[in-house]
Amino acid sequence: MQQFRIPGRLEGLNGLIAANRSSPYRGARAKRSNTDLCAWAIRAAKLKPVEHYPVTIWIRWTEPNAKRDPDNVASAKKFILDGLQTAGIIQNDGMKQIASFVDTFRINAGDPHVTVMIYEDGEPLPQTPQELE
């Protein structure tokens, strides 16, 4: 299992839709900046390229409050997957490479962040979110 942490929050689907509606350039900038933030965090964690596909990606979303709906928050996995490709950790984000996602959510006003764990094919998965702590 490999993991990395992205500080702060990523843009949710509602924010990305609003950016795209205001201007296609603003929407593209929002996607690029969020993807770059993810790629930076991946490179800082010094992850190694995945060797055994497909992978399961477990994402723990730590939000500063409960204002955003979980589906809005989890839509940011697009940025994470694109960042993993940009950093050369996964070959692609298709069904041959990604077996499943697990999303868990929690609140921590003082430390919002996203923790991403990548389990390669054959690695044991935690059975409960508490096993990740």
Buried (B, 14 or more C-beta within 10 A) or exposed (E): BBBBEBEEBBBBBBBBBBBBEEEEEBBEEBBEEBBBBBBBBBBEBEBEEBEEBBBBBBBBBBBBEEEBEBEBBBBBBBBBBBBBBBBBBBEEBEEEBBBEBBBBBEEEEEEBBBBBBBBBEEEEEBEEBEEBE
